[in-house]
Amino acid sequence: MKKVAENLAHQANEADVLVIWTDCDLEGEHIAWQIKNICLNFNPRMKVYRANFFEVTEVEARSALTNLRSLNKNMIEAVNCRYELDLRLSIAFTCLQTKALRKHDPTLFGTGNEDFITFGSCQFPTLGLVVGRVKAIQQFVPKSFWEIKVHHVKDGVKTEFVSDKKRKLDATKAQVLFDAAKQVENASVESATTQITEFLKLAAQQLDIIPSTALGVATRLYDRGLISFPRTAANRFPDSKSDIFLRELVEKFTEDPDSEVGRYAKKILEQPGGPAANDGDKSIGPERPIYPVRYATRGQFLKKDDLGWSVFQLIVRHTLASLSSDARGEETKVTIRLGGESFTATSLQIEEPGYLEICPYDKPIEKSVGKYDHGETITDHQIRMFEPKTEPPPLLTEAALIDQMDENGIGTVYGNHIRSQENSRHSKAIQRRKYVILDENKCLVPTHLGITLIEWYNAIGLPLANPGMRAHLKKEIMKIAAGTKTKDQVLKEQLAAYRRWLGIAEQNTDRLIAIFERNYKASADPCYSYQKAV
């Protein structure tokens, strides 16, 4: 960073105007502020402007240059506030945790800087999710329930009818229904209906959950000018984007009319009304979803860059899918009556693939049923009663953890959304700190140390591992960015709570040691995981 600052200073001495082109989010605004301060320190007379852009293209650059603005002080203060709060909280509780455990056993926890028992304001709610999932598995008690199904074959098609009882049946009620149905030789078809079903275009929404590695690749694609700004949670184009923009976007992919993408792009342009407005539910001001800004072929990627090409294709296909017509399917529902109980079978056949033609990731599983008529009698059926058991939730994978973090509002605040890339970083951090390990199935399992820390904070009533605490802070930071609250107000409120929590923790370090000793008995290694217990 020192060389970057020196280069900025050198350039500032020879310039009259500075236009800053950092990312258009909270963090980008804060970086722009740092650049401004460095340059003005060497050239106070320089005029400074901020450019807003979401893709690296000539059109976007020209548009940004004609709409330059000043830096947003509220956004900068919001990031400064978060930095200060995170730093204060992390240092205070890292020192507390480290001192308490080192005092208990200095040989086990080391004495060097690399051996700190670190605390992170995002990492601990993340760790809390992993520990919470393991606790749920450990405490899970399987329960039996009963289902009744009727099987019938007609015209070579085997149909499975399932009881309309939505609740899970206990043994007695299931046996009563089963016995009643068994005594009836004939089943009558109560209804046989077919309807056209439209499937929602989920392509844009799915871009929210690109794995961290793919998002890293997407960032490189953005730097090459192939896609728009990738770190966004928006999944629909803002209303200000006209049909002309969407048409021009699709036209870029007709350059190769013989390719699958080229043929489909042409089909979108020819569909009634042209590119259709997508159905995404996250419109974030001027932000746009991830989309390709120009056409590219496999030959424009390195031979070894299969991942880059795959991510680009994913974005291209999802974008075209989000501008396509809905898929249409034929859903058939047949209900029979047997022994006073109704049993229903459903089928699904795709009639018009719509967006599924270019985006097969969402394709539903097609299912067939026999052709039945209302009032028809069924005689050669089979009725069976099954006794499945409820199953515990699975261990969290890294992808599932990121989803949980998004749902719970955990993560660094960058505008009105959470970066999946940042959430992945927090997931990696708790592994690096030996609070969590990855098992052979790539699932996250907490270590004794990780579980001890979460159990301790929960036991003494501190919300430091509670996702709600970080989500609340995110809302407060966004109030600063919006200008409805000042940095000083948020600092005063948050620091008062932090001091109170620190006092409680300092008075309860003996409970930390007691919990650690209890968990430590399973292994001589504090990083030993709970995997066997799970």
Disulfide bonds with the S-S distance in Angstrom:
none
